[in-house]
């Protein structure tokens, strides 16, 4: 129980701000994510190398970073700060959406054809 209490106290010092590293938890006064350090450890990096690269990290930071990535896996969790997540599936039942997508594709092909025609004209002008 004591380890859990220490971990929770440590977590309170982490910074989560949508304007810093997309809202990912970072160590105070840095842009270094906890997930980065924890993932390094999970991939076999030694704590001494991490301390060498990030001398401002404490032993506790390094120890709890590994616990953090295990307790809070990122796979399958959309970022809370991603503004597009709320629109996912919005038009799945709209019968007009497929028509809209087809119209957009046709318009893009039209624009591409116009641009292709302009390029040929430009090349012709340069060769004369």
Secondary structure, DSSP 8 states (H G I E B T S, - for coil): -HHHHHHHHHHHTSB--TTSGGG--B-TTS--BHHHHHHHHHTT--HHHHHHH-TT--HHHHHHHHHHHHHS--TT---TT-TTGGGTTTTTT-HHHHHHHHHHHHHHHHHHHHHHHHHHHHHHHHH-
